[in-house]
Amino acid sequence: MSEIINKVASSGIITLNLEEFYPAGERVVFDLKPLLWQEVALKEDGLRAFCKEHDWSQYQGKFMTVHCTADAIVPTWAYMLLATHLQPFAAFVTQGDAEQLERAVFTRFVQQLDVEPYRNSRVVVKGCSKLPVPLNAYVELSAKLVPVVKSLMFGEPCSTVPLYKAPKG
């Protein structure tokens, strides 16, 4: 009886699981709707008073996004003002809804990812995820890896979809 050889394990393929890089931390949507005047507009003096009195430390270490769920007139500077108060406490600040927050968090992660460990390697990006890894993370990761990898695949090491193969030369 011959020995069973795990060809996947000996193939030299590196599996990159975005779920393992999922930035831990609470996600919070800061909704401007309660701060609106008659749910149609934001008044500067009211927002400034709120900013002065609000306990911003409650957002310590959290991933924050500023959003308005009402169809209202909210000037750009209002989002910027809130960001200046959140920045000293929050781990991350952006603008948009919860889905846009996840997209922004992963964009930042991909931008900061060191690709050198994947240079000239065969890489498979794991497809199944229990955590909400947004589609843009896979797209941006692919674009970042193509210049350095020998090949890029998607799926599981035993069943992959080939995406890219570097030209020989």
Secondary structure in CASP SS format (residue, H / E / C, confidence):
PFRMAT SS
TARGET T0000
AUTHOR 0000-0000-0000
METHOD secondary structure of the structure
MODEL  1
M C 1.00
S C 1.00
E C 1.00
I C 1.00
I C 1.00
N C 1.00
K C 1.00
V C 1.00
A C 1.00
S C 1.00
S C 1.00
G C 1.00
I E 1.00
I E 1.00
T E 1.00
L E 1.00
N C 1.00
L H 1.00
E H 1.00
E H 1.00
F H 1.00
Y C 1.00
P C 1.00
A C 1.00
G C 1.00
E C 1.00
R E 1.00
V E 1.00
V E 1.00
F E 1.00
D E 1.00
L C 1.00
K H 1.00
P H 1.00
L H 1.00
L C 1.00
W E 1.00
Q C 1.00
E C 1.00
V C 1.00
A E 1.00
L C 1.00
K C 1.00
E H 1.00
D H 1.00
G H 1.00
L H 1.00
R H 1.00
A H 1.00
F H 1.00
C H 1.00
K H 1.00
E H 1.00
H C 1.00
D C 1.00
W H 1.00
S H 1.00
Q H 1.00
Y H 1.00
Q C 1.00
G C 1.00
K C 1.00
F E 1.00
M E 1.00
T E 1.00
V E 1.00
H E 1.00
C C 1.00
T C 1.00
A C 1.00
D C 1.00
A C 1.00
I E 1.00
V C 1.00
P C 1.00
T H 1.00
W H 1.00
A H 1.00
Y H 1.00
M H 1.00
L H 1.00
L H 1.00
A H 1.00
T H 1.00
H H 1.00
L H 1.00
Q C 1.00
P C 1.00
F C 1.00
A C 1.00
A C 1.00
F E 1.00
V E 1.00
T E 1.00
Q E 1.00
G C 1.00
D C 1.00
A H 1.00
E H 1.00
Q H 1.00
L H 1.00
E H 1.00
R H 1.00
A H 1.00
V H 1.00
F H 1.00
T H 1.00
R H 1.00
F H 1.00
V H 1.00
Q H 1.00
Q H 1.00
L C 1.00
D C 1.00
V C 1.00
E H 1.00
P H 1.00
Y H 1.00
R C 1.00
N C 1.00
S C 1.00
R E 1.00
V E 1.00
V E 1.00
V E 1.00
K E 1.00
G C 1.00
C C 1.00
S C 1.00
K C 1.00
L C 1.00
P C 1.00
V C 1.00
P C 1.00
L H 1.00
N H 1.00
A H 1.00
Y H 1.00
V H 1.00
E H 1.00
L H 1.00
S H 1.00
A H 1.00
K H 1.00
L H 1.00
V C 1.00
P C 1.00
V C 1.00
V C 1.00
K C 1.00
S E 1.00
L E 1.00
M E 1.00
F E 1.00
G E 1.00
E E 1.00
P C 1.00
C C 1.00
S E 1.00
T E 1.00
V E 1.00
P E 1.00
L E 1.00
Y E 1.00
K E 1.00
A C 1.00
P C 1.00
K C 1.00
G C 1.00
END
